[in-house]
Amino acid sequence: MLTVKSPIVSVDWLRDNLSADNLIVLDATIQKVGAKTDNKKEKQQIKNAVFFDLKNVFLDDEAEYPNTIPSEKYFETEAQKLGINNNSCIVVYDDLGVYSSPRVWWLFRAFGFENIAVLNGGLPSWKEAGYMVESKNERRLPVGNFKATINRDKISITEEVLKASLDNKVILDARSKGRFYATEPEPRKDLRGGHIPNSVSLPYVELQSNGKMKSKEELQKIFSKVNPSKEEMILSCGSGITACILALGAEESGNINCSVYDGSWTEWASRLELPVEK
């Protein structure tokens, strides 16, 4: 059975293992915040990929804030519908390089599934290498037997983040520095600008180069500056998507003790009783 040794795999690794019986390739593409959709461009995917719908399925659509993690049972049922088994090996990618795919990696990790990795460079790197793509299709697999067991250590809620802020713990923010310091507007209308007090700006783009995650050694240097003692970290962003890029980079660098603030800045800034720095 195929297993991953790292949270990040190369396009060559995926090409070499594409025929493994327990491999499932997930396409986790979403539209980038603030970007316009190009409806004229034909959607392509890695051969036999299955679409993982972050924006319409794998979230709590009754929650007050966007991209809220769903319940254990709901995630389990929807993952089974995609054909995920307990012995599956999952590789997840997106069309933007490495953008939304880490969110899927983090969701599975938060629900107790370990045998999953992100495809470094995503579809652009796959196509650049000349590997096989196909037109988008709704591939359906037999219902799987995946069982979810939620790991609360992977998730932080606002009250925990507030305490960490007051205690001056390590809180990293994946948004741009302009949004962090409120020198550029938030993409969500009427949302306060600024950042969680005592948090540190680490834009997710600083972990990447040409659409790929930087090397393990480069990531280690980055995280050694912001968290030299490898303390527990809380990772935040706009709504819980790009914070998972920080989580991916942290794990690759050996910083495994971290959680994602699921509500992230959207929740923090919406709750007017919470303090904001600029």
ABEGO torsion letter per residue (X at the ends): XBBBABABBBAAAAAAAAABAABBBBBABBBBBGBBBBAABBBBBBBGBBBBBAAAABBBAABABBGBBBBAAAAAAAAAAAGBBAABBBBBBBAAGBAAAAAAAAAAAAAGBABBBBBBGEAAAAAAAGBBBBBBBBBBBBBBABBBBBBAAABBBAAAAAAAAAAGBBBBBABBAAAAAGABBBABBGBBBEBBBGBBBBBAAAABBGGBBBBAAAAAAAAAAABAAGBBBBBBBAAGAAAAAAAAAAAAAGBABBBBBAAEAAAAAABAABBBBX
